[in-house]
């Protein structure tokens, strides 16, 4: 009991040091726990030499073991009951970090919703799609993260599906062609992943219009993905591989993922500890896989961080997509939309308090930055903020706990995009 914990500590240190990265939160906690266990074991062995307290020491260890066993059982049981299954099915990828596994179904169950997600033959949400575009079809490809994917709503309730149905029901065509809208949204994607998704996976679909839906969380998560970015000999980006041994991700990341998916109490403890470590390096582990107040800080009036380099990375990815579309005969559209706290004081309550302080004031600084960039680079921009902020309907646009749109939110986004399509394309 004395030597084994110390050997495990040594093993953890060797693995972390060889990774040339800061020691992660799980590794640190493990080192402290194992070291304390070794010290207690040594102290117990010394105390057991005194016959008058030998039984007391044994009883204390019996209580410790019983507590640890009970905690483990309770943690796993609560995780099974309270942590929803990962949905949809995600698989690692050497270029876009992760993607949806084709031809899969999965459940999403939270306090806000219970739905089934279908991933089609091409690894996109919705019905199967014929890869070869018919001559009679005008194909719109939506790129984005979980808002675009449609977390929390049914397959036919995503704004991509609603937009396609509305255009077809109204018999609206583009250049005499029927409009088809493909949902390329993937959970936690940012522009750098969307660039590789477009160039390596979606180009063969020959989209007539590529719509990149910029999310407010992209600014920070882009940093984490770019830490994993692999460059070619010419300095051009090749991809963002998914591997726990790649630069920018600690070796403890797979363990953290397993904890987040299976252990409710431990997951909760890591989350609250993580909230105290907001100034540490931005990684996949602490900005993509768990809630982090740094994610939306740039949307708040109190933010004073110089984000020039962060925006430069985002804009670099977007410009790459714009150039690729121009070279391949596709139109290009950039959209930007709000999270609930940027709409009014009643949406996304109480979920917002996991990300932002209760006394926070919202700033439109980031929106203006995107608008200025789009104008300077002749990029068509659709800003959904005015539509969401002027909404006066009775149904909420965002879920209470989950940050995503309700079916009504998707309907609003689809209606606004439809207006854009009608105004900018020839019938």
KEKOL-656466 format. One record per residue (C-alpha): residue number from 1; x, y, z. Coordinates in Angstrom, 3 decimals. Layout:
BEGIN
{NUM, {X, Y, Z}};
...
***
This chain:
BEGIN
{1, {0.000, 0.000, 0.000}};
{2, {2.972, 2.337, 0.421}};
{3, {4.979, 1.487, -2.703}};
{4, {2.209, 0.913, -5.253}};
{5, {0.742, 4.488, -5.061}};
{6, {4.245, 5.936, -5.405}};
{7, {4.917, 3.786, -8.462}};
{8, {1.673, 5.026, -10.020}};
{9, {2.684, 8.639, -9.264}};
{10, {6.022, 8.041, -10.970}};
{11, {4.275, 6.548, -14.000}};
{12, {1.919, 9.532, -14.310}};
{13, {4.817, 11.991, -14.068}};
{14, {6.810, 10.133, -16.738}};
{15, {3.856, 10.136, -19.142}};
{16, {3.054, 13.811, -18.561}};
{17, {6.666, 14.992, -18.809}};
{18, {7.189, 13.008, -22.023}};
{19, {4.151, 14.762, -23.526}};
{20, {5.895, 18.157, -23.091}};
{21, {2.620, 19.696, -21.943}};
{22, {1.334, 21.183, -18.642}};
{23, {0.120, 18.510, -16.249}};
{24, {-3.649, 18.185, -16.600}};
{25, {-6.212, 18.488, -13.842}};
{26, {-6.888, 14.729, -13.655}};
{27, {-3.189, 13.917, -13.443}};
{28, {-2.654, 16.489, -10.731}};
{29, {-5.583, 15.219, -8.721}};
{30, {-4.341, 11.647, -9.139}};
{31, {-0.830, 12.581, -8.007}};
{32, {-2.136, 14.344, -4.893}};
{33, {-4.545, 11.511, -4.041}};
{34, {-2.000, 8.733, -4.562}};
{35, {0.677, 10.613, -2.617}};
{36, {-1.723, 11.164, 0.280}};
{37, {-2.701, 7.504, 0.175}};
{38, {0.941, 6.441, 0.320}};
{39, {1.645, 8.743, 3.260}};
{40, {-1.424, 7.501, 5.125}};
{41, {-0.442, 3.902, 4.440}};
{42, {3.050, 4.486, 5.807}};
{43, {1.683, 6.265, 8.880}};
{44, {-0.784, 3.428, 9.439}};
{45, {1.956, 0.808, 9.328}};
{46, {3.873, 2.704, 11.972}};
{47, {0.819, 3.179, 14.181}};
{48, {-0.159, -0.503, 13.929}};
{49, {3.050, -1.349, 15.766}};
{50, {1.355, 0.029, 18.858}};
{51, {-1.002, -2.712, 19.981}};
{52, {-3.328, -0.368, 21.847}};
{53, {-4.388, 1.439, 18.643}};
{54, {-3.961, -1.362, 16.118}};
{55, {-7.686, -2.121, 16.020}};
{56, {-8.509, 1.566, 15.641}};
{57, {-6.185, 1.912, 12.648}};
{58, {-7.702, -1.197, 11.031}};
{59, {-11.220, 0.185, 11.555}};
{60, {-10.248, 3.505, 10.001}};
{61, {-8.878, 1.777, 6.915}};
{62, {-11.992, -0.390, 6.750}};
{63, {-14.100, 2.785, 6.781}};
{64, {-11.915, 4.383, 4.095}};
{65, {-12.203, 1.355, 1.817}};
{66, {-15.968, 1.167, 2.392}};
{67, {-16.332, 4.867, 1.559}};
{68, {-14.263, 4.542, -1.619}};
{69, {-16.273, 1.534, -2.747}};
{70, {-19.599, 3.265, -1.996}};
{71, {-18.460, 6.420, -3.796}};
{72, {-17.425, 4.439, -6.883}};
{73, {-20.731, 2.571, -7.000}};
{74, {-22.753, 5.768, -6.499}};
{75, {-20.670, 7.652, -9.090}};
{76, {-21.211, 4.985, -11.744}};
{77, {-24.907, 4.572, -10.907}};
{78, {-25.600, 8.317, -11.047}};
{79, {-23.593, 8.568, -14.259}};
{80, {-25.679, 5.850, -15.850}};
{81, {-28.935, 7.538, -14.814}};
{82, {-28.126, 11.246, -15.136}};
{83, {-25.526, 11.550, -17.907}};
{84, {-27.254, 11.307, -21.300}};
{85, {-25.650, 9.050, -23.904}};
{86, {-23.355, 10.747, -26.386}};
{87, {-25.412, 11.696, -29.378}};
{88, {-25.007, 11.451, -32.228}};
{89, {-22.273, 8.836, -32.633}};
{90, {-18.899, 10.562, -32.966}};
{91, {-15.808, 9.007, -34.485}};
{92, {-12.234, 10.358, -34.531}};
{93, {-10.806, 11.717, -37.763}};
{94, {-7.229, 12.543, -38.831}};
{95, {-8.229, 15.769, -40.598}};
{96, {-11.345, 17.213, -38.913}};
{97, {-10.623, 15.878, -35.397}};
{98, {-14.037, 14.191, -35.130}};
{99, {-17.046, 13.582, -37.330}};
{100, {-20.430, 11.915, -37.331}};
{101, {-20.433, 8.184, -37.973}};
{102, {-22.506, 7.433, -41.090}};
{103, {-25.673, 5.344, -40.883}};
{104, {-26.152, 5.589, -37.130}};
{105, {-28.982, 6.414, -34.763}};
{106, {-28.699, 7.678, -31.212}};
{107, {-30.786, 9.130, -28.396}};
{108, {-30.547, 12.507, -26.697}};
{109, {-32.236, 12.723, -23.318}};
{110, {-31.917, 15.713, -21.019}};
{111, {-34.212, 17.716, -18.753}};
{112, {-35.019, 19.882, -21.787}};
{113, {-35.691, 17.337, -24.523}};
{114, {-35.808, 13.687, -25.615}};
{115, {-35.137, 13.031, -29.303}};
{116, {-33.610, 10.563, -31.749}};
{117, {-30.822, 11.729, -34.066}};
{118, {-30.251, 10.051, -37.431}};
{119, {-26.939, 10.325, -39.254}};
{120, {-27.257, 9.550, -42.946}};
{121, {-25.097, 7.692, -45.453}};
{122, {-22.775, 10.684, -45.873}};
{123, {-22.260, 11.343, -42.167}};
{124, {-24.698, 14.261, -42.015}};
{125, {-27.884, 14.659, -40.058}};
{126, {-31.087, 13.776, -41.849}};
{127, {-32.261, 11.496, -44.640}};
{128, {-29.862, 9.751, -46.998}};
{129, {-28.444, 11.877, -49.812}};
{130, {-27.326, 10.933, -53.293}};
{131, {-23.709, 12.191, -53.481}};
{132, {-23.946, 13.081, -57.180}};
{133, {-25.935, 16.296, -57.500}};
{134, {-28.753, 16.080, -60.077}};
{135, {-28.818, 18.790, -62.735}};
{136, {-32.260, 19.840, -61.481}};
{137, {-31.050, 20.577, -57.922}};
{138, {-29.632, 23.750, -56.363}};
{139, {-27.630, 22.420, -53.413}};
{140, {-27.068, 24.478, -50.248}};
{141, {-24.506, 23.123, -47.776}};
{142, {-24.796, 24.282, -44.166}};
{143, {-21.594, 24.168, -42.105}};
{144, {-21.451, 24.835, -38.385}};
{145, {-21.461, 23.327, -34.926}};
{146, {-24.196, 21.861, -32.701}};
{147, {-26.553, 24.792, -33.391}};
{148, {-26.444, 23.863, -37.077}};
{149, {-26.548, 20.148, -36.299}};
{150, {-29.686, 20.837, -34.280}};
{151, {-28.988, 19.581, -30.792}};
{152, {-32.256, 19.215, -28.929}};
{153, {-34.611, 19.098, -31.908}};
{154, {-35.869, 16.354, -34.217}};
{155, {-34.346, 15.675, -37.623}};
{156, {-37.133, 17.550, -39.415}};
{157, {-36.946, 20.506, -36.999}};
{158, {-33.386, 21.687, -37.730}};
{159, {-33.274, 25.004, -39.572}};
{160, {-31.728, 23.230, -42.574}};
{161, {-34.700, 20.847, -42.809}};
{162, {-37.240, 23.600, -42.128}};
{163, {-35.688, 25.850, -44.798}};
{164, {-35.751, 23.126, -47.431}};
{165, {-39.354, 22.178, -46.671}};
{166, {-40.521, 25.789, -46.738}};
{167, {-38.875, 26.530, -50.088}};
{168, {-40.284, 23.378, -51.635}};
{169, {-43.771, 23.873, -50.193}};
{170, {-43.813, 27.352, -51.731}};
{171, {-42.436, 25.963, -55.000}};
{172, {-39.516, 28.384, -54.801}};
{173, {-36.655, 27.520, -57.142}};
{174, {-33.226, 28.938, -57.886}};
{175, {-32.446, 29.259, -61.580}};
{176, {-35.342, 26.895, -62.139}};
{177, {-33.805, 24.267, -59.845}};
{178, {-35.323, 22.669, -56.749}};
{179, {-33.510, 23.697, -53.568}};
{180, {-31.823, 21.005, -51.486}};
{181, {-30.364, 21.916, -48.091}};
{182, {-27.717, 19.617, -46.588}};
{183, {-26.986, 19.780, -42.862}};
{184, {-23.221, 19.525, -42.409}};
{185, {-23.266, 20.672, -38.782}};
{186, {-21.094, 18.741, -36.319}};
{187, {-20.920, 19.217, -32.568}};
{188, {-18.145, 21.620, -31.448}};
{189, {-16.911, 22.455, -34.950}};
{190, {-15.170, 25.772, -35.604}};
{191, {-14.088, 27.416, -38.898}};
{192, {-10.750, 25.553, -39.085}};
{193, {-12.543, 22.181, -38.891}};
{194, {-15.222, 23.384, -41.295}};
{195, {-12.497, 24.328, -43.758}};
{196, {-11.108, 20.785, -43.762}};
{197, {-14.632, 19.356, -43.766}};
{198, {-15.457, 21.403, -46.868}};
{199, {-12.239, 20.754, -48.773}};
{200, {-11.711, 17.088, -47.878}};
{201, {-15.223, 15.708, -47.416}};
{202, {-17.900, 17.951, -48.914}};
{203, {-16.381, 19.329, -52.118}};
{204, {-17.473, 16.230, -54.046}};
{205, {-21.091, 17.148, -53.274}};
{206, {-20.698, 20.214, -55.545}};
{207, {-22.649, 22.675, -53.399}};
{208, {-23.987, 25.726, -55.226}};
{209, {-24.039, 27.728, -51.979}};
{210, {-21.896, 27.119, -48.891}};
{211, {-23.225, 28.689, -45.687}};
{212, {-20.806, 28.964, -42.770}};
{213, {-22.716, 29.547, -39.534}};
{214, {-20.360, 31.270, -37.104}};
{215, {-21.013, 30.506, -33.437}};
{216, {-20.066, 32.688, -30.478}};
{217, {-18.118, 29.789, -28.953}};
{218, {-15.953, 29.440, -32.067}};
{219, {-13.516, 32.190, -31.108}};
{220, {-12.103, 30.299, -28.123}};
{221, {-12.555, 26.738, -29.361}};
{222, {-10.694, 27.615, -32.571}};
{223, {-7.608, 28.243, -30.414}};
{224, {-7.819, 24.745, -28.944}};
{225, {-8.143, 23.075, -32.345}};
{226, {-5.342, 25.130, -33.858}};
{227, {-3.028, 23.873, -31.112}};
{228, {-3.422, 20.487, -32.821}};
{229, {-3.093, 21.872, -36.355}};
{230, {-0.613, 20.051, -38.594}};
{231, {1.156, 22.038, -41.317}};
{232, {2.703, 20.739, -44.511}};
{233, {6.254, 21.450, -45.756}};
{234, {4.935, 24.574, -47.483}};
{235, {3.385, 25.873, -44.279}};
{236, {-0.156, 25.185, -45.437}};
{237, {-2.553, 23.546, -42.948}};
{238, {-3.163, 19.840, -43.529}};
{239, {-5.571, 18.863, -40.785}};
{240, {-6.462, 18.680, -37.108}};
{241, {-5.879, 15.068, -36.016}};
{242, {-7.660, 13.492, -33.078}};
{243, {-5.120, 11.871, -30.788}};
{244, {-4.377, 12.179, -27.077}};
{245, {-0.662, 12.198, -27.885}};
{246, {-0.851, 15.058, -30.379}};
{247, {0.547, 18.450, -29.564}};
{248, {-1.884, 20.511, -27.484}};
{249, {-3.734, 17.665, -25.748}};
{250, {-2.566, 16.068, -22.521}};
{251, {-2.252, 12.301, -22.131}};
{252, {-4.950, 12.436, -19.494}};
{253, {-7.532, 13.675, -22.018}};
{254, {-8.935, 10.187, -22.793}};
{255, {-9.373, 9.607, -19.066}};
{256, {-11.201, 12.919, -18.733}};
{257, {-13.478, 11.967, -21.612}};
{258, {-14.291, 8.645, -19.956}};
{259, {-15.024, 10.408, -16.664}};
{260, {-17.265, 12.953, -18.388}};
{261, {-19.260, 10.156, -20.008}};
{262, {-19.564, 7.810, -17.025}};
{263, {-18.911, 9.382, -13.597}};
{264, {-21.427, 11.984, -12.472}};
{265, {-19.905, 13.028, -9.120}};
{266, {-16.323, 13.117, -10.370}};
{267, {-17.416, 14.945, -13.512}};
{268, {-19.146, 17.557, -11.343}};
{269, {-16.046, 18.002, -9.190}};
{270, {-13.803, 18.452, -12.258}};
{271, {-16.225, 20.998, -13.685}};
{272, {-16.189, 23.161, -10.550}};
{273, {-12.414, 22.891, -10.223}};
{274, {-12.131, 23.854, -13.867}};
{275, {-14.090, 27.051, -13.203}};
{276, {-11.243, 28.099, -10.886}};
{277, {-8.657, 27.511, -13.649}};
{278, {-9.962, 29.846, -16.314}};
{279, {-6.608, 31.441, -17.059}};
{280, {-4.805, 28.206, -17.943}};
{281, {-3.947, 27.167, -21.478}};
{282, {-6.931, 26.701, -23.769}};
{283, {-7.212, 23.039, -24.763}};
{284, {-9.804, 20.659, -26.198}};
{285, {-10.148, 19.252, -22.700}};
{286, {-11.221, 22.456, -20.954}};
{287, {-12.948, 24.439, -23.706}};
{288, {-14.717, 21.837, -25.841}};
{289, {-15.436, 18.923, -23.528}};
{290, {-16.702, 20.900, -20.542}};
{291, {-18.431, 24.193, -19.806}};
{292, {-15.966, 27.046, -19.367}};
{293, {-16.655, 30.682, -18.590}};
{294, {-13.837, 31.693, -20.961}};
{295, {-15.947, 30.536, -23.900}};
{296, {-18.311, 33.533, -23.891}};
{297, {-16.206, 36.133, -22.141}};
{298, {-15.633, 38.015, -25.392}};
{299, {-19.401, 38.661, -25.598}};
{300, {-19.421, 40.582, -22.305}};
{301, {-18.841, 44.293, -21.726}};
{302, {-16.315, 43.588, -18.966}};
{303, {-13.965, 41.748, -21.321}};
{304, {-10.675, 43.620, -21.753}};
{305, {-8.587, 40.899, -23.434}};
{306, {-6.775, 41.776, -26.644}};
{307, {-8.310, 39.270, -29.059}};
{308, {-6.643, 40.479, -32.249}};
{309, {-4.755, 37.217, -32.808}};
{310, {-7.807, 35.116, -31.965}};
{311, {-9.912, 36.899, -34.558}};
{312, {-7.059, 36.655, -37.078}};
{313, {-7.148, 32.862, -36.800}};
{314, {-10.930, 32.762, -37.248}};
{315, {-10.773, 35.074, -40.251}};
{316, {-7.956, 33.066, -41.806}};
{317, {-10.144, 29.936, -41.746}};
{318, {-13.150, 31.785, -43.167}};
{319, {-11.104, 33.370, -45.953}};
{320, {-9.740, 29.962, -46.882}};
{321, {-13.291, 28.672, -47.259}};
{322, {-14.306, 31.719, -49.278}};
{323, {-11.375, 31.258, -51.674}};
{324, {-12.082, 27.543, -52.028}};
{325, {-15.691, 28.271, -52.917}};
{326, {-14.673, 30.899, -55.449}};
{327, {-12.211, 28.490, -57.072}};
{328, {-14.853, 25.755, -57.265}};
{329, {-17.810, 27.795, -58.506}};
{330, {-19.782, 27.887, -55.247}};
{331, {-21.409, 30.938, -53.732}};
{332, {-20.400, 31.733, -50.150}};
{333, {-22.359, 33.100, -47.210}};
{334, {-21.278, 33.792, -43.640}};
{335, {-23.905, 33.954, -40.895}};
{336, {-23.659, 34.993, -37.275}};
{337, {-26.280, 34.312, -34.612}};
{338, {-26.664, 34.910, -30.855}};
{339, {-26.666, 32.751, -27.756}};
{340, {-29.583, 33.286, -25.385}};
{341, {-27.824, 35.775, -23.109}};
{342, {-27.251, 38.023, -26.131}};
{343, {-30.969, 38.139, -26.968}};
{344, {-32.699, 39.224, -23.761}};
{345, {-32.820, 38.635, -20.007}};
{346, {-35.297, 35.769, -20.091}};
{347, {-33.893, 33.289, -22.636}};
{348, {-31.648, 30.371, -21.595}};
{349, {-32.372, 30.636, -17.880}};
{350, {-30.883, 29.137, -15.698}};
{351, {-28.429, 27.480, -18.119}};
{352, {-26.546, 30.691, -18.823}};
{353, {-25.229, 30.904, -15.270}};
{354, {-22.868, 27.984, -15.977}};
{355, {-21.016, 30.200, -18.450}};
{356, {-21.390, 33.845, -17.452}};
{357, {-21.542, 35.785, -14.141}};
{358, {-25.031, 36.832, -13.080}};
{359, {-24.213, 40.558, -13.133}};
{360, {-22.744, 40.479, -16.664}};
{361, {-23.630, 43.013, -19.341}};
{362, {-23.582, 41.990, -22.977}};
{363, {-21.381, 43.715, -25.551}};
{364, {-21.838, 43.742, -29.347}};
{365, {-18.114, 44.269, -29.884}};
{366, {-17.659, 40.805, -31.416}};
{367, {-20.575, 41.294, -33.803}};
{368, {-19.088, 44.564, -35.047}};
{369, {-15.716, 42.867, -35.510}};
{370, {-17.300, 40.226, -37.752}};
{371, {-19.261, 42.832, -39.703}};
{372, {-16.126, 44.905, -40.315}};
{373, {-14.230, 41.823, -41.476}};
{374, {-17.009, 40.785, -43.873}};
{375, {-17.260, 44.274, -45.340}};
{376, {-13.500, 44.587, -45.803}};
{377, {-13.306, 41.254, -47.628}};
{378, {-16.516, 41.482, -49.686}};
{379, {-18.000, 38.486, -47.867}};
{380, {-21.813, 38.276, -47.856}};
{381, {-22.915, 38.313, -44.227}};
{382, {-26.278, 37.411, -42.748}};
{383, {-26.629, 38.763, -39.192}};
{384, {-29.431, 36.992, -37.306}};
{385, {-29.081, 39.122, -34.154}};
{386, {-31.788, 41.684, -35.069}};
{387, {-34.351, 38.980, -35.844}};
{388, {-33.735, 37.115, -32.587}};
{389, {-33.735, 40.289, -30.499}};
{390, {-36.971, 41.571, -32.017}};
{391, {-38.803, 38.274, -31.521}};
{392, {-41.975, 38.700, -29.421}};
{393, {-43.563, 35.261, -29.670}};
{394, {-44.720, 33.289, -26.642}};
{395, {-42.604, 30.191, -27.307}};
{396, {-38.966, 30.436, -26.117}};
{397, {-36.184, 30.426, -28.674}};
{398, {-33.708, 28.638, -26.386}};
{399, {-34.002, 25.763, -23.944}};
{400, {-33.884, 26.486, -20.230}};
{401, {-30.740, 24.519, -19.369}};
{402, {-29.246, 23.518, -22.704}};
{403, {-27.851, 26.481, -24.635}};
{404, {-29.309, 25.506, -28.025}};
{405, {-32.385, 26.602, -29.945}};
{406, {-35.799, 25.138, -29.394}};
{407, {-37.832, 24.154, -32.482}};
{408, {-39.118, 27.755, -32.496}};
{409, {-35.565, 29.060, -32.625}};
{410, {-34.812, 26.888, -35.647}};
{411, {-38.003, 28.078, -37.337}};
{412, {-36.914, 31.688, -36.849}};
{413, {-33.427, 31.037, -38.238}};
{414, {-34.896, 29.201, -41.248}};
{415, {-37.370, 32.019, -41.957}};
{416, {-34.607, 34.628, -41.911}};
{417, {-32.362, 32.552, -44.162}};
{418, {-35.258, 32.078, -46.552}};
{419, {-35.631, 35.853, -46.829}};
{420, {-31.932, 36.088, -47.596}};
{421, {-32.185, 33.425, -50.304}};
{422, {-35.161, 35.187, -51.911}};
{423, {-33.364, 38.528, -51.897}};
{424, {-29.998, 37.409, -53.233}};
{425, {-30.570, 34.654, -55.788}};
{426, {-32.288, 34.667, -59.121}};
{427, {-35.514, 32.666, -59.420}};
***
